[in-house]
Amino acid sequence: MKKIKHLEFLPIIVITILFYLLMSNLSLIKSAIIVLRPLIWGVVISYLMNPFAILIMKKFRWKWNISILFAYLVLSILVVLFFLWLVPILSENISAFIDKSPYFISELTNSLENIRNDLTKAFGNINFIDLSSIFDKITEVLSNSVTYVSNSFVHMLKGLLQIFLGIVISIYVLISKDRIKETSSRFIRVSMSEERYTKTINFFKKADRKFSNFLVGKLIDSVIIGIIAFIGFMFLKVPFAPLMALIVGLTNIIPYFGPIIGGIPVAIISFLVNPYMGVWTALFILALQQLDGYVIGPKILGDSLGISAFWVIIGVVIGGGLFGFIGMVMGVPTIAIAHEEFKLYISNREKKLGIKN
């Protein structure tokens, strides 16, 4: 059979067309993603629970379905115990935070006013910057923070409902795991050549390992960071220590940006209560981030991504824009897999063309 000329460019053409269609229908895709979020949560939770269920099956030599149910039973007991301990503390912290929010706003407004007065004394009237307008806008934003928290609480309840549906879906995903793998494998095999089938299966195995290792490792890493943060905040007498530690732990799940997102509000609140405490809190958070970045994270995750900070940022931005919080987490391993496959494609093309690098 005569080889079609330039057939090797077909994958690039297909990818380009798909990217164009994706960018042209972002609103439609976002609407579909909102509907599919419980399913996405289901897949993510099944990834997290799969190693635990396998461990139980091997340890007790139980059947797969019984191992899954036992794994979820243990998880349910731990979650209930955790919330029985955490919810009263958090509700007390949140109520106290809302009650003290006028004080925080007043303190921050006074601090901004002092900065404005100091700038005026040092430089005179700064006509090219409308400082009054800037400070008034900041004060307005802070004054509406309580309303924002209330709206966020409603969104959080919707998110919890999606997660609950995701847990139910994840159970069915794990129960049907072997059947799904077998059906998918058979479909792929009859849809392409044996060589292409082998490459595709190897790709999915590699992607599965990368996603699973990253998600489980990141979750363990974030729990450790949250516990260390709680201990440190209690020692420093940071206000609302359990709530602040929970924020630091949850946001740490987000690669690269997470520690910054979680650390800034904690440092600001501590500074408003006591500037001296605020400085020490900021230094502690900075030290904790360095500990996570250079010791805890590499120890748990290793080089599971194999990409630079630039690609991590791209993954977080694109994933977060399309899928929200879960996209920020899932976008990074997705970008890592795409980056690895792209490098492999270039390497294979160079070998085929006889290019030495």
Number of C-alpha atoms within 10 A of each C-alpha: 3 4 6 7 7 7 8 10 9 10 10 10 11 11 11 12 11 12 11 11 11 13 10 11 10 12 12 10 15 14 11 11 16 15 12 15 19 23 21 22 21 25 19 19 22 25 21 20 21 20 15 16 22 16 13 18 19 12 10 9 11 14 11 16 16 14 23 23 14 17 20 17 12 11 14 12 11 12 12 12 11 11 13 11 11 15 12 11 16 18 12 13 18 15 12 13 18 14 12 12 17 14 14 20 19 16 15 19 17 12 13 17 15 12 12 17 14 12 14 12 10 9 9 10 14 11 7 6 9 10 16 11 10 11 15 13 12 15 17 12 13 19 16 10 15 16 11 12 13 11 11 12 12 11 12 12 11 12 14 13 13 21 19 15 16 23 22 17 20 26 21 15 20 22 18 13 14 11 12 13 11 12 11 12 15 12 12 17 17 10 11 12 10 12 9 13 18 13 11 16 15 12 14 11 12 13 17 13 14 17 23 20 20 23 21 18 20 20 16 17 21 22 18 16 26 22 16 15 23 22 15 18 22 15 10 16 13 24 19 21 22 21 21 23 26 21 20 28 26 17 21 26 24 25 19 18 16 20 24 16 15 21 24 13 14 24 22 18 22 23 21 18 15 13 14 11 19 20 14 16 24 18 13 18 22 15 12 18 20 13 14 20 14 10 12 19 21 15 13 17 17 14 11 16 21 13 16 9 11 9 18 22 18 15 23 27 17 16 21 18 14 20 20 16 16 18 20 27 23 22 26 27 26 19 21 22 19 13 16 14 13 12 12 12 11 11 15 13 13 13 11 9 9 9 10 7 6
